[in-house]
C-alpha cells in the first residue's frame, strides 16, 4: 500500500489512454493494467525476518506456482504438527499437485501468526494476474482494526465471502475453527487459507470450512439457509465483467457493491457486517444504488476513512460497518477520519446522503473524467520532506534577526507562488531539533513548499535554500516534461484545486492525495509558456495567474460552463 512507484514507466503505465468510456465524459473502466508483468511486493503484510530473502530466492527458480504453493502449505502443516485427521484430509484433497524438493527456513515455518504463504503468493504473482484474480490483500493492521470489537460467542458464525488466503479468518480472536467460514474463487488462495487455519488450530480435527466458488453466482445454493453473526471482508473492486450477477438493487455493476448486498442476505438477526470499500462508493452518483441500500435496508454503525491506498490503486478507501438491528427513527453512527478524529453523525432512514464524505454530481464527475483521460504522470515518484519540528518553538524561535540566526518560514508565510516575509528566525543546528529533514531538501537549489493545514492547495517557490517549520511541507517534483515552475502552475491552478477539494475534501494537504493528482502530457512550448508565466506571477503579476488558469483550461478544452464550475471553487 505504498503510495509511490505504482507502475512500470512514467510515460506509459500511468496514462489512462486505454480507459474505456461511453463517448461522453463518464469512465466505464479503470486503466488497463491486466497485462502488466510487473511484480509488486506487498509491504506491511508480514514481519520481515528472513522472508524477503527467501522470496528473492524463489523468484530465481522456475517452479510452477501451484506446485510451489502446495509444497509450502505441506511443509507448514507438517512442521506445526497439525492433527492427523486434518493432515490426511489435506493431502487427500490436493493430489493434483507435486511436492517439490524445496527447503523452507525453519524461522519461516514456525511463524504461526502471519499469512506468510499468502505474502509469497502475492510476491510471485504479476500485477496483471493480481488484478484479474483480485489479489489486493489487506494489511493486518487494518484487518485487526476491523475485527477489534468482534468476539465470536458460542453458537455464532463468522463469514469472509471473499477470503483470499484467509487473513481475516486468521486474525479473528475468541473463535473456534468450526465457527469460521470462508469463500473464494482462487483455488490456491483457498488452499493457503485452509492451511493457515489448520496451523492456527493445529489440535482441531474440524476441517476448515473454506470453499472454492464464485460467491456472487453460487453462494445462495451452496450456503442454503445458513446465517452468520459476523460478515467481514475486503471484496473485489471494479465493474463486474463477463457474466453479470443479476441484482435488482445494484445497477452500477460494481463488484464491491454486489458483494455487500449479496452478503447482507446471509446476515443473522442483530448481526454485524463490516466491509472495506473504495470511498468513491460513498460520494459518486453512479453508486447511489449502494447508498440507498445501506440507508433503507441496514442500520448504520460506523465509517472509518483511510487515506492510504493499495499499491497500484489510486482510490482511497473506507471501512463501513452496518448491522441488521431494527431501525427506529433517527440513526446515529460514528465517522473516524484518517487522523483518528471521531465524530457522531445523524440521519433519517429516508435520506440517501448519509455519509460525511463529499458527494460528486454529474457535472463534477464529467470534469474529473475529462482530466483523468489525459493522465500522463503524477507526483508519486517525487521527493518529499517535512519541515522542522523544534520540540520547543517558544524557546527556539526568535521574532527578530540576530547574528547566527536565519529566516524560517511557517505555513502562514506561504502564499500562492510567493513566500511572504518570514515571521521567525532560528539558529540552524540539527542536533537541537526533535525532527529535521536532510540538508539536501532545505538547501535544494529549487523547491516547492505548501501549507499543510489548509482546505485549498497553496504552493510557493523557493530558490533561496530557506528553512521551514513543520506547518509547511517540501516537494521537489519529478513530472515528465514539466519544469518545477510548471508543476507549481498546475498545483496552484483553479483546476487542481477543484480536483483536490472534490476528490478528498480534507482540511490537511496530504502527500498521498497530492500523489494521486493527474498531470497531462504537454509540449515543450506549453511548458515554456507556463514557466514564463510563473516568473511573472513571482513578481506579483495577478494577470499572469489568471493567464495560467486559461492555458490549463485550454489544454482540456473545457467549455464556458465547465470553466465557471471550476473557478467558483477557487
C-alpha positions as CSV (number, residue, x, y, z in Angstrom):
1,X,0.0,0.0,0.0
2,X,2.9,2.3,-0.5
3,X,2.0,5.5,-2.3
4,X,4.8,5.7,-4.8
5,X,6.2,3.8,-7.8
6,X,2.8,2.3,-8.7
7,X,3.5,1.5,-12.3
8,X,6.2,0.4,-14.8
9,X,7.1,3.6,-16.6
10,X,6.4,7.3,-16.3
11,X,5.1,7.9,-19.7
12,X,3.1,4.8,-20.5
13,X,2.0,2.9,-17.5
14,X,0.5,5.8,-15.7
15,X,-1.6,7.2,-18.5
16,X,-5.2,6.5,-19.0
17,X,-5.2,6.3,-22.8
18,X,-6.6,2.8,-22.6
19,X,-9.6,3.7,-20.5
20,X,-12.9,2.8,-22.0
21,X,-15.6,5.4,-22.0
22,X,-19.1,5.8,-23.3
23,X,-18.4,8.5,-25.8
24,X,-19.2,11.2,-23.2
25,X,-17.3,12.1,-20.1
26,X,-18.0,9.1,-17.9
27,X,-15.3,6.5,-17.5
28,X,-16.5,2.9,-17.6
29,X,-13.3,1.2,-16.5
30,X,-10.0,1.8,-14.8
31,X,-6.6,1.9,-16.6
32,X,-6.0,-1.4,-18.2
33,X,-3.1,-3.0,-16.4
34,X,-4.2,-6.6,-16.6
35,X,-1.3,-7.3,-19.0
36,X,1.3,-5.8,-16.7
37,X,4.2,-8.2,-15.9
38,X,5.4,-6.0,-13.0
39,X,6.0,-7.8,-9.7
40,X,4.8,-5.9,-6.7
41,X,5.9,-6.9,-3.2
42,X,3.2,-6.3,-0.6
43,X,4.5,-4.0,2.2
44,X,3.5,-4.1,5.8
45,X,1.8,-7.5,5.3
46,X,4.2,-9.7,7.4
47,X,7.1,-9.4,9.8
48,X,10.2,-9.2,7.6
49,X,12.8,-11.5,9.1
50,X,14.3,-13.9,6.5
51,X,11.1,-14.0,4.4
52,X,12.1,-11.3,1.8
53,X,15.4,-13.0,1.1
54,X,13.6,-16.3,0.7
55,X,11.1,-14.7,-1.7
56,X,14.1,-13.4,-3.8
57,X,15.5,-16.9,-4.0
58,X,12.1,-18.3,-5.1
59,X,11.9,-15.6,-7.9
60,X,15.1,-17.1,-9.3
61,X,13.6,-20.5,-9.7
62,X,11.3,-22.0,-12.4
63,X,9.0,-23.8,-10.0
64,X,5.3,-24.0,-11.2
65,X,3.4,-21.6,-8.9
66,X,0.7,-24.2,-8.0
67,X,3.3,-26.9,-7.0
68,X,5.3,-24.3,-5.1
69,X,2.3,-23.1,-3.0
70,X,1.3,-26.7,-2.4
71,X,4.8,-27.5,-1.2
72,X,4.9,-24.5,1.2
73,X,1.5,-25.5,2.6
74,X,2.5,-29.1,3.1
75,X,5.8,-28.1,4.8
76,X,3.9,-25.7,7.1
77,X,1.3,-28.3,8.1
78,X,3.9,-30.9,8.8
79,X,6.2,-28.6,10.8
80,X,3.4,-27.4,13.1
81,X,2.0,-30.8,14.0
82,X,-1.5,-30.4,12.5
83,X,-3.8,-33.2,13.7
84,X,-3.5,-36.4,11.7
85,X,-7.2,-36.2,10.6
86,X,-6.8,-32.8,9.0
87,X,-3.3,-33.5,7.6
88,X,-4.5,-36.7,5.9
89,X,-7.6,-34.9,4.6
90,X,-5.5,-32.1,3.2
91,X,-3.1,-34.5,1.3
92,X,-6.1,-36.5,0.0
93,X,-7.7,-33.3,-1.3
94,X,-4.7,-31.9,-3.2
95,X,-3.3,-35.0,-5.0
96,X,-3.2,-33.0,-8.3
97,X,-0.1,-31.1,-7.1
98,X,3.5,-32.2,-7.0
99,X,5.7,-31.9,-3.8
100,X,8.9,-30.1,-4.7
101,X,12.3,-30.8,-3.1
102,X,12.3,-27.3,-1.5
103,X,13.8,-26.5,1.8
104,X,11.9,-23.8,3.8
105,X,13.8,-22.0,6.5
106,X,12.8,-23.1,10.0
107,X,12.3,-19.5,11.1
108,X,9.6,-19.0,8.5
109,X,7.9,-22.4,9.2
110,X,7.5,-21.7,12.9
111,X,5.7,-18.3,12.2
112,X,2.1,-19.1,13.1
113,X,0.9,-15.5,13.4
114,X,1.3,-14.2,9.8
115,X,-0.1,-15.2,6.4
116,X,3.5,-15.7,5.1
117,X,2.4,-18.1,2.3
118,X,-0.1,-15.5,1.1
119,X,2.7,-13.0,1.1
120,X,4.9,-15.3,-1.1
121,X,1.9,-15.9,-3.4
122,X,1.4,-12.2,-3.8
123,X,5.1,-11.5,-4.2
124,X,5.4,-14.1,-7.1
125,X,2.3,-13.0,-9.0
126,X,2.5,-10.4,-11.7
127,X,0.5,-7.2,-11.4
128,X,-1.7,-8.1,-14.3
129,X,-2.5,-11.5,-12.8
130,X,-3.2,-10.0,-9.4
131,X,-5.7,-7.6,-11.0
132,X,-7.5,-10.4,-12.8
133,X,-7.6,-12.5,-9.6
134,X,-8.3,-9.7,-7.2
135,X,-5.1,-10.2,-5.3
136,X,-5.1,-6.9,-3.4
137,X,-4.8,-8.3,0.1
138,X,-5.4,-6.3,3.2
139,X,-2.8,-5.1,5.7
140,X,-3.0,-7.0,9.0
141,X,-3.2,-3.7,10.9
142,X,-6.4,-2.8,9.0
143,X,-7.8,-6.3,9.5
144,X,-7.1,-6.0,13.3
145,X,-8.9,-2.6,13.4
146,X,-12.0,-4.0,11.6
147,X,-12.0,-7.1,13.9
148,X,-11.2,-5.2,17.2
149,X,-14.7,-5.3,18.6
150,X,-15.7,-8.8,17.4
151,X,-16.0,-11.6,20.0
152,X,-17.5,-14.7,18.4
153,X,-19.6,-16.3,21.1
154,X,-20.6,-19.9,21.4
155,X,-23.1,-20.8,18.6
156,X,-22.2,-17.8,16.5
157,X,-20.7,-17.9,13.0
158,X,-18.2,-15.7,11.1
159,X,-18.0,-15.5,7.3
160,X,-15.5,-13.9,4.9
161,X,-17.2,-14.2,1.5
162,X,-14.0,-13.4,-0.5
163,X,-11.4,-14.6,1.9
164,X,-8.3,-14.8,-0.3
165,X,-5.6,-16.6,1.7
166,X,-7.6,-16.1,4.9
167,X,-6.1,-13.1,6.7
168,X,-9.5,-12.0,8.3
169,X,-10.2,-15.6,9.4
170,X,-6.7,-16.0,10.7
171,X,-6.9,-12.8,12.8
172,X,-10.3,-13.5,14.4
173,X,-9.9,-13.9,18.1
174,X,-12.2,-15.8,20.6
175,X,-13.5,-18.2,17.9
176,X,-13.3,-21.9,17.3
177,X,-12.4,-23.4,13.9
178,X,-15.9,-24.7,13.4
179,X,-17.3,-21.2,13.7
180,X,-15.3,-19.8,10.8
181,X,-16.4,-19.9,7.1
182,X,-14.6,-18.6,4.0
183,X,-15.3,-18.4,0.3
184,X,-13.0,-17.5,-2.6
185,X,-12.8,-18.4,-6.3
186,X,-9.0,-18.7,-6.4
187,X,-8.0,-22.4,-5.7
188,X,-4.5,-21.6,-4.5
189,X,-5.8,-18.9,-2.2
190,X,-8.3,-21.3,-0.8
191,X,-5.6,-23.9,-0.2
192,X,-3.5,-21.3,1.7
193,X,-6.5,-20.2,3.8
194,X,-7.2,-23.8,4.8
195,X,-3.5,-24.3,5.7
196,X,-3.4,-21.1,7.8
197,X,-6.4,-22.2,9.8
198,X,-5.2,-25.8,10.2
199,X,-1.9,-24.5,11.6
200,X,-3.6,-21.9,14.0
201,X,-5.9,-24.6,15.3
202,X,-3.4,-27.4,14.9
203,X,-5.1,-29.7,17.5
204,X,-8.5,-29.5,15.9
205,X,-10.0,-32.3,13.8
206,X,-12.5,-30.0,12.2
207,X,-11.5,-29.4,8.6
208,X,-11.5,-25.7,7.6
209,X,-14.8,-24.6,6.1
210,X,-13.2,-22.8,3.2
211,X,-15.0,-23.2,-0.2
212,X,-13.8,-22.5,-3.7
213,X,-16.7,-20.9,-5.6
214,X,-17.9,-17.6,-7.1
215,X,-19.8,-16.1,-4.2
216,X,-22.0,-13.9,-6.3
217,X,-23.0,-16.8,-8.5
218,X,-23.2,-19.8,-6.2
219,X,-23.4,-18.6,-2.5
220,X,-27.2,-18.9,-2.4
221,X,-27.2,-22.6,-3.4
222,X,-24.1,-23.5,-1.5
223,X,-24.9,-21.8,1.8
224,X,-28.6,-22.5,1.8
225,X,-30.3,-21.4,5.0
226,X,-27.0,-20.7,6.9
227,X,-26.9,-17.3,8.6
228,X,-23.9,-15.5,10.0
229,X,-23.5,-13.3,13.0
230,X,-20.4,-11.5,11.5
231,X,-19.6,-11.0,7.8
232,X,-16.3,-9.1,7.4
233,X,-14.2,-8.8,4.3
234,X,-12.3,-6.7,1.7
235,X,-14.3,-7.5,-1.5
236,X,-13.1,-7.2,-5.1
237,X,-13.4,-3.7,-6.5
238,X,-14.3,-2.6,-10.0
239,X,-17.0,-3.2,-12.6
240,X,-18.3,-6.7,-12.9
241,X,-17.4,-8.1,-16.4
242,X,-18.5,-11.1,-18.4
243,X,-21.4,-12.9,-17.0
244,X,-23.0,-10.4,-14.6
245,X,-24.6,-11.3,-11.3
246,X,-28.3,-10.2,-11.6
247,X,-29.2,-7.7,-8.9
248,X,-32.4,-5.8,-8.5
249,X,-30.6,-3.4,-6.1
250,X,-27.2,-2.7,-7.7
251,X,-27.4,-1.3,-11.2
252,X,-23.8,0.1,-11.3
253,X,-22.3,-3.4,-11.7
254,X,-19.7,-2.5,-9.1
255,X,-18.4,-5.8,-7.6
256,X,-17.9,-4.4,-4.1
257,X,-21.5,-3.2,-4.0
258,X,-22.7,-6.6,-5.3
259,X,-20.7,-8.4,-2.6
260,X,-22.1,-6.1,0.1
261,X,-25.7,-6.5,-0.8
262,X,-25.5,-10.2,-1.5
263,X,-23.6,-10.8,1.8
264,X,-26.3,-9.0,3.7
265,X,-28.8,-11.7,2.8
266,X,-26.8,-14.1,4.9
267,X,-26.5,-11.9,8.0
268,X,-28.3,-13.1,11.1
269,X,-30.8,-11.1,13.1
270,X,-28.7,-8.4,15.0
271,X,-25.7,-9.5,13.0
272,X,-22.7,-7.2,12.1
273,X,-21.4,-6.7,8.5
274,X,-18.1,-4.8,8.1
275,X,-16.6,-4.2,4.6
276,X,-13.6,-2.4,3.3
277,X,-14.8,-0.3,0.3
278,X,-13.4,2.3,-2.1
279,X,-14.5,5.8,-0.9
280,X,-15.9,6.5,-4.3
281,X,-18.9,4.3,-3.4
282,X,-19.9,6.9,-0.8
283,X,-19.7,10.0,-3.0
284,X,-20.2,9.4,-6.7
285,X,-23.6,9.5,-8.2
286,X,-23.4,6.2,-10.1
287,X,-23.0,4.4,-6.8
288,X,-26.1,5.9,-5.2
289,X,-27.7,2.4,-5.5
290,X,-25.4,1.1,-2.7
291,X,-26.0,4.2,-0.6
292,X,-29.8,3.7,-0.9
293,X,-29.4,0.1,0.1
294,X,-27.4,1.0,3.2
295,X,-29.8,3.8,4.1
296,X,-33.0,1.8,3.8
297,X,-32.0,-1.8,4.5
298,X,-29.3,-1.6,7.2
299,X,-28.6,0.1,10.4
300,X,-25.5,2.3,10.1
301,X,-22.9,1.7,12.8
302,X,-19.7,3.4,11.7
303,X,-17.5,4.7,8.8
304,X,-13.7,4.9,9.1
305,X,-11.9,6.8,6.4
306,X,-8.4,5.7,5.3
307,X,-6.1,7.9,3.2
308,X,-3.5,5.2,2.3
309,X,-4.0,3.3,-0.9
310,X,-3.5,-0.3,-2.1
311,X,-0.3,-0.5,-4.2
312,X,-1.3,0.1,-7.8
313,X,-4.7,1.6,-7.0
314,X,-5.3,5.3,-6.8
315,X,-8.5,5.5,-4.9
316,X,-8.5,5.7,-1.1
317,X,-10.9,3.6,0.9
318,X,-13.2,3.3,3.9
319,X,-14.5,0.6,6.2
320,X,-18.2,0.6,6.5
321,X,-19.9,-1.2,9.4
322,X,-23.7,-1.9,9.4
323,X,-26.0,-4.1,11.4
324,X,-29.3,-5.9,10.9
325,X,-30.7,-4.4,14.1
326,X,-34.2,-2.8,13.8
327,X,-34.2,0.8,12.6
328,X,-36.4,3.2,14.5
329,X,-36.5,7.0,13.8
330,X,-33.2,8.9,13.5
331,X,-30.0,6.8,13.3
332,X,-26.6,7.7,14.9
333,X,-23.3,6.5,13.6
334,X,-19.6,7.4,14.0
335,X,-17.2,8.7,11.4
336,X,-13.5,8.3,12.1
337,X,-11.1,10.3,9.8
338,X,-7.6,9.3,8.9
339,X,-6.1,11.2,11.9
340,X,-8.4,9.2,14.2
341,X,-10.8,12.1,14.9
342,X,-14.1,10.6,15.8
343,X,-17.5,12.3,15.4
344,X,-21.1,11.2,15.7
345,X,-23.5,11.8,12.8
346,X,-27.2,11.6,12.5
347,X,-29.5,10.8,9.5
348,X,-33.1,9.7,9.0
349,X,-33.7,6.4,7.2
350,X,-35.5,8.1,4.3
351,X,-32.4,10.1,3.4
352,X,-29.9,8.9,0.8
353,X,-26.9,11.2,1.7
354,X,-25.9,9.7,5.0
355,X,-22.1,10.0,4.7
356,X,-19.8,12.7,5.7
357,X,-17.6,12.2,2.6
358,X,-18.1,14.9,-0.1
359,X,-20.6,13.9,-2.9
360,X,-20.0,14.5,-6.6
361,X,-22.7,15.5,-9.0
362,X,-22.8,14.7,-12.7
363,X,-21.0,17.9,-13.7
364,X,-18.2,17.3,-11.2
365,X,-17.9,13.7,-12.5
366,X,-17.7,14.9,-16.1
367,X,-14.9,17.3,-15.3
368,X,-12.9,14.8,-13.3
369,X,-13.3,12.2,-16.0
370,X,-12.1,14.6,-18.7
371,X,-9.0,15.4,-16.7
372,X,-8.3,11.7,-15.8
373,X,-8.4,10.7,-19.5
374,X,-5.3,12.9,-20.0
375,X,-3.4,11.4,-17.1
376,X,0.2,11.0,-18.1
377,X,2.2,11.3,-14.9
378,X,1.9,12.1,-11.2
379,X,3.8,13.1,-8.1
380,X,4.2,9.6,-6.6
381,X,7.8,9.3,-7.6
382,X,8.8,12.9,-6.5
383,X,10.8,13.8,-3.4
384,X,9.0,15.0,-0.2
385,X,10.2,16.3,3.2
386,X,8.6,17.7,6.3
387,X,9.5,21.0,7.9
388,X,11.5,21.2,11.1
389,X,9.9,20.2,14.4
390,X,11.9,22.1,17.1
391,X,10.4,20.4,20.1
392,X,10.1,23.8,21.8
393,X,9.1,26.7,19.5
394,X,8.8,29.2,22.3
395,X,12.4,28.7,23.2
396,X,14.0,28.1,19.8
397,X,12.2,30.6,17.5
398,X,13.1,34.3,17.6
399,X,11.0,37.3,16.5
400,X,14.0,39.4,15.4
401,X,17.1,38.8,13.3
402,X,20.4,38.4,15.1
403,X,23.9,37.1,14.4
404,X,23.9,33.3,13.8
405,X,20.1,33.3,13.0
406,X,18.4,32.7,9.7
407,X,14.9,33.1,8.5
408,X,12.5,30.2,9.0
409,X,9.0,30.1,7.3
410,X,5.8,28.8,8.7
411,X,2.6,27.7,6.9
412,X,1.2,31.2,7.5
413,X,4.1,32.6,5.5
414,X,3.2,30.7,2.3
415,X,1.2,32.5,-0.3
416,X,0.4,31.3,-3.8
417,X,3.6,31.3,-5.8
418,X,5.5,33.6,-3.4
419,X,6.6,33.4,0.2
420,X,5.5,36.2,2.5
421,X,8.2,37.8,4.7
422,X,9.4,35.3,7.3
423,X,7.9,35.9,10.7
424,X,10.5,33.9,12.7
425,X,14.3,33.3,13.0
426,X,16.2,30.3,14.1
427,X,19.7,29.0,14.8
428,X,20.0,26.0,12.5
429,X,21.7,23.3,14.5
430,X,20.3,19.9,13.6
431,X,21.0,18.0,16.8
432,X,18.9,20.5,18.7
433,X,15.7,19.7,16.8
434,X,13.2,16.9,17.5
435,X,12.8,16.2,13.8
436,X,14.6,17.6,10.8
437,X,14.8,16.6,7.1
438,X,18.1,16.2,5.4
439,X,20.0,19.3,4.4
440,X,19.6,18.4,0.7
441,X,15.9,19.3,1.0
442,X,16.2,22.6,2.8
443,X,19.3,23.6,0.7
444,X,17.9,22.4,-2.6
445,X,18.6,24.9,-5.5
446,X,14.8,24.9,-6.2
447,X,11.9,23.5,-4.2
448,X,8.2,23.9,-3.7
449,X,6.6,24.4,-0.3
450,X,3.0,24.1,0.6
451,X,0.6,24.7,3.5
452,X,-0.1,21.5,5.4
453,X,-3.2,22.7,7.2
454,X,-5.5,24.1,4.5
455,X,-8.7,23.3,2.6
456,X,-7.2,24.6,-0.6
457,X,-3.9,24.0,-2.4
458,X,-1.3,26.7,-1.8
459,X,2.2,26.3,-3.2
460,X,5.2,28.7,-3.1
461,X,8.5,28.6,-4.9
462,X,11.8,28.8,-3.0
463,X,15.3,29.1,-4.6
464,X,17.0,30.7,-1.5
465,X,17.7,27.4,0.4
466,X,15.3,28.5,3.1
467,X,14.2,26.7,6.2
468,X,10.6,25.8,7.1
469,X,8.7,24.7,10.1
470,X,6.5,21.5,10.1
471,X,3.4,23.6,9.2
472,X,5.0,23.8,5.8
473,X,5.9,20.7,3.7
474,X,8.5,20.4,1.0
475,X,8.1,19.0,-2.5
476,X,10.8,18.5,-5.1
477,X,8.6,17.3,-8.1
478,X,9.6,15.0,-10.9
479,X,6.9,15.1,-13.5
480,X,7.7,14.0,-17.1
481,X,8.0,17.0,-19.4
482,X,7.5,19.7,-16.8
483,X,9.8,22.2,-15.1
484,X,9.4,22.7,-11.3
485,X,7.6,26.0,-12.1
486,X,5.2,24.4,-14.5
487,X,4.3,21.8,-11.9
488,X,3.6,24.6,-9.4
489,X,1.4,26.3,-12.0
490,X,-0.8,23.2,-12.2
491,X,-0.8,22.7,-8.4
492,X,-1.9,26.4,-7.8
493,X,-4.4,26.3,-10.7
494,X,-8.2,26.5,-10.2
495,X,-8.4,23.1,-11.9
496,X,-6.2,21.3,-9.5
497,X,-7.7,23.0,-6.5
498,X,-11.1,21.8,-7.8
499,X,-9.8,18.2,-8.2
500,X,-8.3,18.2,-4.7
501,X,-11.4,19.6,-3.0
502,X,-13.8,17.3,-4.9
503,X,-11.8,14.1,-4.5
504,X,-10.6,14.5,-1.0
505,X,-12.3,17.3,0.9
506,X,-9.6,17.3,3.6
507,X,-8.5,20.1,5.9
508,X,-5.0,18.9,5.5
509,X,-2.9,18.7,2.4
510,X,-1.7,15.1,2.4
511,X,1.2,13.6,0.4
512,X,-0.9,10.6,-0.6
513,X,-3.7,12.8,-2.0
514,X,-1.3,15.0,-3.9
515,X,0.4,11.9,-5.3
516,X,-2.9,10.9,-6.9
517,X,-3.4,14.1,-8.9
518,X,-3.2,13.5,-12.7
519,X,-0.7,15.6,-14.7
520,X,-1.2,15.7,-18.5
521,X,1.4,15.3,-21.3
522,X,2.3,18.8,-22.5
523,X,4.5,20.2,-25.3
524,X,7.8,22.0,-24.8
525,X,6.1,25.2,-25.9
526,X,3.4,24.9,-23.3
527,X,6.0,24.0,-20.6
528,X,8.0,27.1,-21.6
529,X,4.9,29.3,-21.6
530,X,3.7,28.2,-18.2
531,X,7.2,28.6,-16.7
532,X,7.4,32.1,-18.1
533,X,4.0,33.0,-16.6
534,X,5.1,31.7,-13.2
535,X,8.1,34.0,-13.4
536,X,5.7,36.9,-13.9
537,X,3.5,35.6,-11.0
538,X,6.5,35.5,-8.8
539,X,6.9,39.2,-9.5
540,X,3.3,39.8,-8.3
541,X,1.6,39.9,-11.7
542,X,-2.1,39.0,-11.0
543,X,-2.8,38.9,-14.7
544,X,-0.2,36.1,-15.1
545,X,-2.1,34.0,-12.5
546,X,-5.3,34.4,-14.5
547,X,-3.5,33.5,-17.7
548,X,-2.1,30.3,-16.2
549,X,-5.6,29.2,-15.5
550,X,-6.6,30.0,-19.1
551,X,-3.7,28.0,-20.5
552,X,-4.6,25.0,-18.4
553,X,-8.3,25.2,-19.2
554,X,-7.4,25.2,-22.9
555,X,-5.4,22.0,-22.5
556,X,-8.5,20.2,-21.6
557,X,-10.8,22.1,-23.9
558,X,-13.3,23.0,-21.1
559,X,-16.3,24.8,-22.2
560,X,-17.6,28.0,-20.6
561,X,-19.9,26.2,-18.2
562,X,-17.2,23.8,-17.0
563,X,-14.7,26.7,-16.6
564,X,-17.3,28.5,-14.4
565,X,-17.9,25.5,-12.2
566,X,-14.1,25.0,-11.7
567,X,-13.4,28.7,-11.0
568,X,-16.2,29.1,-8.5
569,X,-14.4,26.8,-6.1
570,X,-11.2,28.8,-6.1
